[in-house]
Amino acid sequence: MENIRLGGRRSEATVYEMCSKYYLIELWALAYHRTIYPVPHVSTWDVPEEIQKLFALPFDYDKTKGRNQEERFPGTGESRKKKKKTSNKPQLDKNLGKWFQPVRSDT
């Protein structure tokens, strides 16, 4: 984008000039250069021998049975979802007698 059109006029400002300086990578790196400590490669670590001899196994746990839950449980302040009502259930009180009557032809 060399130039930006504003209402039929051309502006010589670039996109980078219109962006705030606080969003530039250089300023972020300058702001955090003392607080971010990069970890060196494992081959350069100085680990004492007594710590290298230690070995830790993961904790024993009971694996839960069944399928994993995909939806989260709503919190105490949240409203619950209402279930959709369906009408594809058998209705015992419906009169189905007319279906079993023989068809009469009046000819």
N, C-alpha and C positions, 0 to 999 in steps of 0.2 A: 504494500500500500504506500505508494509514494505520496500521494496527496489525498486529503479528505475533502469531499464536497459538502458544503454547508449552504443549502438554499440557493444553489446555482452559482455560488461564489467558490473560488478555490482558495484553500488555505495552505500555507507553506509548512504548517506544523506537522510533525510526524506522530504516529501513534504513541511512540515511546515518550515524546515530550508531553503528551496529554495524560499519560499515566502518572500516578503519584509515585514519588521516589521511594515511598515506604514499601512498595510492592516489588522492587527490584531485588535481584538475587544478591547483589553486592552488599546492599544494606542489611539483609537478613544475615549474611555471613559475618558482617562486621558486628552485628548485635549479639550473636551467639558464639563468637570465636573463643571466648574465655570459659564458657559454660559447657561446651560440648567437648568431651574428652574421647578422642578416637582410641579404640582398643587395638593394640598391635597384634601381629600374627602370632599364632600359637607357638611357632618355633622359637620365638624370641622371649617367651615367658620364663620367669625365674621362679620355679615352684620347688619348695623344699622336698627332700626325699620322703620324710615321714607323711607328708600329705599325699604324695604320689602313690604310696603303698595302700592308702585307704581305698575302700571299695564300698559303694552304697547301692543297695537294691531298691527298687521302687516299693512303695507301701502295698500291703495286701489289701485287696478290696473285693467286694462281691459285685460281680457284673449283673446289672439289672436285666431282667428278661423282657422280651417284647420289643415292639417297635419304638424307635426314638420319637420323642415329642417334637413336632415341627412348629406348632403355634405356641406362643408364650402364654403364661397364665396372667390374666389381668390383675392389676394392683388393687389395693383396697379402695382407693378413691375413684377408680375407673368404673364406668358402667359396663354391664355385661351385654354381649350380643344377644339379640332376640333370635330364636330359632324360627326358621321359615315353617309355616303351616302347609302341609301338603294334603291333597284330597284324594290320594291314590290308595287309601286304606279301605278295607271292606266295611260296608255299612250294614249292620245286621237288621236295623229297623226299616230298611227300604222294602217296599212291597214289590216283589218280583213275580207276582202271580200272573200278570198279563203276558209275560214272556213265555209261559208254559201253556198258554191257551192255543188250540189249533187255529190256523188261519182259515177263515171262512170266506168263500168267494160267493158273491151275490149275483151270479149269472144264471 
